[in-house]
Amino acid sequence: MTSADDATTQWLRRALSARTLEIVHEGKPPMNGSSNETSIVDTRYVSADGMAHEESFVIRRPPQGWKLYQHYDLPRQYRTMLALQGTGVPVPQLCGIELDPAVIGEPFYVMVTIDGRPPPDIPPFTAVGWLLDSTPAEQAELYASSIEMLADIHRLDPVALGLDFLRSGEAATGFEEQLLAAERWFRWAADGQPQPVLDATLAWLHEHRPADPPPEGLNWGDARVGNMLYDGFRPVGVLDWEMAGIGPGEVDLGWWLFLNRHHSVGMGLAALPGFPDDATTIAMYEAALGRRARDVFYYDVFGGFRFGIVVLRAAQGLKREGRMAPDSTYEQVNGATTLLAQMLDLPAPGGT
């Protein structure tokens, strides 16, 4: 056992008020994103009342080396999930957060695992996995229940839940703050290199910002089926709150629509037969939320812009690791930029 393993064991024992605790296995979850370093530890422990337990925990830490996001705020993620405990949104049960890097070499927080399965992300559920192999009726059940969960999130009152810390106060609305944050993230990721489609998309977003925007509430931020865990075909876990913010529910809806489109036509793959088209999705969301969705195209483009930054950073990371040729144009020419160019009638990326 390494000193870090021993420190983790001791930290868990204290957090659980356990008499004894042993880590019997540590591993990595299936690759479903790359925003944090994640490990799963299986433990055996004896609680304070003398009862024996076998339980698994998720440990999340900031990434080491290459980063997808410019900033990682573990307390912000933790506080968001803590506020959602007991709301009906099935976030993981939290065990504690440790900000002293001296304990295991970096800050971390710990959650209890949820017994559920995620649709695969890399490669996506449109290419491989249990959801692809499911019947259209099962896919439709999963989709409908997931949209209902999205609406459940958007019906919450973030102020009543103490989530007003998600506002920075630098702009008049939560969405304006999200747009400014996305622009800073983009400038950092682009690092002075031209990104024709994303540059044009950002200009379009500033120019076409809705004059009468929808009401604001809690935004999950990374709203997609790949960030849910399912028991059968109904969600039992809502994960990954790194991009949480305050804004119209349409921010999440736009991200949802764009990611579905990217993971199908954007990657040259067929949409799942049980997944409805965009118009039907919007109607389902409106019925679940109880109001009309407004300016959906704008927030769809915003979702595409932010996902374009994700793809840009991913391409840079692959080049750093030697898994992509140094002269590859994938940073500028990819599924996200191609879809954005089509949506905004821009020149095709990479065209002459």
FENHUVEN-V937121 format. One line per field, one symbol per residue. ss: DSSP state (2 for helix, 1 for strand, 0 for the rest). A space follows every 50 residues. Layout:
# FENHUVEN-V937121
ss = ???
This chain:
# FENHUVEN-V937121
ss = 00222222222222200001111111100000000011111111110000 01111111111000000000000222222222220000000001111100 00000001111100001000000000000000000222222222222222 22220000000022220000000222222222222222220000022222 22222220000000011110000022211110011111000000111122 22222222222200222000000000022222222222200000022222 22222222222222222222000000000000002222222222000000 00
